[in-house]
Amino acid sequence: MSQHILPTAMLGILGGGQLGRMFTMSALSMGYRVTVLDPDTESPAGALADVHLCAAFDDPAALQQLADTCVAVTTEFENVPAASMAFLEQHIRVSPSSDAVSIAQDRIREKRFIANAGLQVAPFIAIESLNDLEQDLAGHLPGILKIARLGYDGKGQVQVSSPEQAKAAFLDMDSKPCVLEKKLDLQTEISVIVTRSGSGHSICFPVAENQHAGGILDISIVPARVEASVAGHAREMALQLAESFDYVGVLAVEFFVLDGGELLINEIAPRPHNSGHYTLNATQVSQFDQQVRAMCGLNPGETQLLSPVVMVNLLGDIWGDDEPAWDILLSQPNVHLHLYGKKSARIGRKMGHFNVLAENADTALQQALELKERLKQP
């Protein structure tokens, strides 16, 4: 990975949603060309890319075209078929690796990998059949039963308080492999975005404090309002995990913070992350710039926080018959609006976000919450 890939090379990405769109914008601004593989004819990233291959992620002809025309490929989400990435690895540079993606696709493998790397996760047991629910579950109840694959934004998760509830929830998930994770009293949740190059250079963005609503990220506050020692430990754990993977690319690591400052890794994402969208306006480089740099064999850029910031997700919930009143945001000189170019809004769909920059995080948060409420009003 020592050889640099320079503009005007063609870069490929599997996935054309908002993360792919923001990657494409970064790559184009740096002088690269981009091919997007995504089956959606209205792909937000495909609308901007030089080439949009409108095909399934495992389509042999589309994958061969990526291999023939691109010099490097990345992904915007972890549920892309790992076999597709493994095929591309035989021909061109791929980051992150298919191995890293396949581990992140499966909560059971993911949690075992993290634990084997010497890092703490919440107490859990793997549930791969009803027989696994016949054991003593007392140490894991009340808990959360989480489907092992294809769960995101709170989907595929059920809170359970008894063995009977756990069995019923498992059957409701069609008896697909799950993890039963002990429910913990949390002080807060935080995340770290780390970038690691092929030469082993690693760097973290400032730690984000995250608040969720309905299982979907609602607000990220940066810098996180936690003790400096907690933030430092989170960065160290994220770097250790990236090293354990021999990871190349952008890796998001989500943490539970318990009373007393104890840190547990909740989950990982082998890509840029919603909680890193603040980097588009508040740091020297964005997480999408880093994604481009890592896949091109370049060392990561500097990540200093230029201003405290609060990121607010914009879901389809606030769309009515008309577009939301964007002047509420655009009339504010310290507010940056990012819309994802999606053609239709629906409840729970991520349509955009806005970043509020201010002299401190509390001031940014107060303004962000006020603006969020005003957007909800008809």
N, C-alpha and C positions, 0 to 999 in steps of 0.2 A: 504493500500500500504506500510505498515511498514515492512512487511516480505521481506527479501532479497532473490533474486533468484541468485544463484551462479553457476559458471562453475561446471559440464559440462551439464547443463540444455539445453533443446532444445527450441530455440526461433523461432517464426514464423514471416514472413513478407509478406504482400500482395503487390505484385509488384516486378518485377525482372529486372528493368532497371538499369541505372547507379547508382541511389541513393540506390537501393536495393543491388547492388554489393558492394558499399563502406560500407554500413551497415554490410553486410556479412563479409567483410574483417576485420572490427573492431571487430565484435563478435567472429569470429574464432581466431583472435589474442589474445583475452582475455580468450579463453578457452571454449567458448560456442559452441554449435552445432546449425545449422540453417536449417530451412525448408522454402523454397520459394514457394509461390503460384503465378504462372504466366502462361497465356495461350501460350506464345511464346516458341516454341521448342528451340530457340536459345537465350533464356533469359541470359543476361550478369551475373545476380546474380545466376541464376539457375546453370550455369556452375561451380560455386565455392561452392555452398551450399552442405550440407550433403544430403539433400533431395530436389528434384524439383518436385512439384506437377504441372504437365502441364495440367491445367484446367482453366475454366472460374472463375472469382472472385466470382460468385454467385453459383458455382457448389456445391450442397448439400453434396455430398460424400467427396469432397476435404475439404470443411469447417469442416465437422465432423472429418476428419483425423487430421486437424490442432488442433481442440479442444481436440482430444484424445491423441495427441503426443507432443504438445507444452505446456509450462507453461505460456507463455506470447506471445502476438502478437502485431505487430505494422504495419504501412503502409508506403510506399514510395511515395504515391501521393494521392491527395485529392479526385480524381474522382473514387476511389474504391466504390462499392455500400455500403452506410452506413448501409443498412440492413444486409450485411454480417458481418460487425463489431458488430452490435447489437446482432446477433446470437452468435458470439464468446464471447461477454461479459457475456452471460448467463453461460458460462462454464469456462473461463480462464481470466486472466488479459489482458486487452486491453488498449493500450495507443498510440495516444490520444483517447479520448472517441468517440463513434459514434456520439454523439451530436455535439462535436467540429468539426468533419469532415463534418457532414451534413451542418453546418453553413458555413464552408469555401467553400463548393461546389457551393454555390448560392450567387452571388454578391449582390442580393437584401437583403437577410438575413444577409450576412456578413456586409454590410455597416450599416444596421439598428442596428445590435448588437454592432458594434464599437461605433456608435453614442450614443446608450443607455448606454454604459459603460463610457460616459462622455468624449470621445476622438473625435477629429476632423477628418472629411473626406472631400473630395472635394464636392462642391454642386452637388446634383444629384436628379433625380426623377426616380421612377420605371416605366417602360413601359411594361405593361402586355397585352395591346391590342391597336388597332389603336385609340380607344377613348382617351387613355392617351396622345396621341400626339395632341389632339384637344385643350388642355389647353395652356395657355400662356407660351411659351418656352424661352422667351427673356432672362431670367436670367440664362439659361443653354446653350446658343449658342454664339459663336461656341462651339461645344462640341464633345464628343466621345461617340458613341453608342456602348455599350459593351454587348454581349450576357451574360445572367446571369449564365448559366451553361456550362461547358466543354470548356471554352475558356482558352488558355494558350499561352505563347510566342508570344503575339501579334495577335493570331488568334481570329476571332470573334469580331473584333473591327473596326469601321468605323468612320472616322472624318466627321462631318456634320456641315454645316453652316446655314441651313435654315430649317423650318418645313417640307418643301417638300423633302429635302434631308433626313431628319430623317425618314419620312414615307417610302421613297423608300428603305432606308437601313433596316428598320424594316421588310419590306416585303421580302427583299432579304435574311433575316435571318429566313424565314419561319414563321414570326410572333411569334417567341419564345420570352419568357420574356427577357427583357434587362434592363440595366440602361443607362440613358442619363446623362453623367457627364460633367460638365463645363470644358472646356479646359483652363488651367492655365499657366501663365508664370512661368516657374520653374527656380530656381537657380541651382538645381542639384537634384539627387535622391540618397537616402541612404537606407540601410537596417540594421536591428538588428536581430541576431539570439539569442533567449532566451531559456534556458532550465529550466523546473520546475519539481521538483520531487513530488511524492505523498504526502510527508510530508510537502510540501509547500516551500521547499528551491528553490530559483531561482537565476540564474546568467546569465549575458549577455556576448556574445563575443564582441570584439571591433567592432565599427561601420564601415561598408563598404560603400564606395562611388561607385555608379554603373553607367556605361555607356552602353546604348543599341544601337543595330543596327538592323533595320528591325523588331523591337518588341522583339528581343531576346537579353538576356544579353550578352554583348561583353567583358567588362572588369570590374573588381572590384578592387578598390584601398583601402588599409588599412594601416594606419588609414585614415579615410575619411578626406578630406581637407575642413572641416567645423569648425566653432567656437566651442570651448570646451563646451560652454553652449548649443549649438544646439545638439551636440552628447550626452551630458548628458540628455537633455530633451527627446531625442529619446529613450534612454535606459529606462528612467522612464515610458514613454508611453508604451513601449513593455512589461515591467514588470506589469504595471497596467492592460493591456489587458489579459495577461496570468492569472493573478489573477481573473479577471472577468469571465474567462472561467472555473476557477478551473482546469486549464490545467495541464496535465501530459505528458511530452515529450519535443520534440524540436519544437519550433514555430518560423517561419520567419515572420517578420513584415517589409513591404516595405513602405517607406515614400517619399512624395514630400517635397522638401525644397523650400519655396517661398522666394522672395526678403524680406530681413529683418529678415530671419531666422525662419519664421513661419513654423510649421510642420503639415502636413496632412497625415493621414494613407491612402495609396493607396490600398493595399490589403495584405492578410495574406496567409501563407501556413502552414498547420499543419504537418510539416515534416522538415527535413534538406532541404537546399535551395542552388541553384547554386551559389549565392553570398557568401555562407559560405564555399566554397571549399578551400579557402585559409587556413582554419584551419587545413587541412591535413599536412601542413608543418610549419606554422608560429605561432601556439599557443600550449600551454601545452597539451591540449587534442583536438581532432577534434569534429566537430558537430556529427559525426557518433558514436564516443565513448560516447558522451552524450546521444544519442538516446538509446544505449544499457543500459547505467547506469539508465536512467529514467524508462525504461520499467521493469528493474530488481529491482526497489525499492531502488536504491542506490542514494545518493546525487550527484549532478553534480560535475565534476572535475573543477579544476581551469582553467581560460581562458586567462591568461596574454599573451599579444602579445610578442613573442620572437624576432621578426624582422619585420620591415615594409615589405609589400608584395603587389604584383600585380598579380591577377589571370586573365588569358586570356582563353576564351572559344575556343575550336577547333571544328569547324563545318565541315560537310561533303563537304563543298564547296572547300576545299583545296586538296581533294583527286582527283587524276587523274587516269590514268591507273596503276600507281604504288603508293606505300605508300609515304606519304610526307617524306622529307629528315630529319629524326628525329635527325641526328647528329648535325643539326643546334642548337637544344635545348640541347641534351645530352652532347655536348662538353663544355657546360657552367657549371662551378662548383656550381653556385648559382641558378640553374634552376631545377625544379622538374616537370617531365612529368607524367601525369596520363591519360592512355587510358582505354576505357570502355569495350573493348572486343566485340564490335559490329561487326557483320560479313560483313555488307554492308554499304557503305557511300552514303548519298544523300544530296542534297542541303538543308541547314537549320537543318540537324540532328546533335545533340550534340554527338560528337565522343570521346571527351576528353577535357582536359584543361592542362595548365601549370602554375606553380607558380614561380614568380621571387622574390627572397629575396635580399634586399639591405639595405644600411645604412639609407636610407630615402625613402619615397614613391615616390618622384619625380625622383630619380635615378632609382628605380625599374620600374617606368612607362616608362621612356625613353628606357630602355633596352627591356622591354616587347614589346613596339611598334615596335622597330627595328627588333626583332626576329619574330614578327607576319608578318611583311612585307616580310622578307626573306623566310618564309615558303610559302608565296603565289607565289613566283617566280618559274617558271618551272625549 
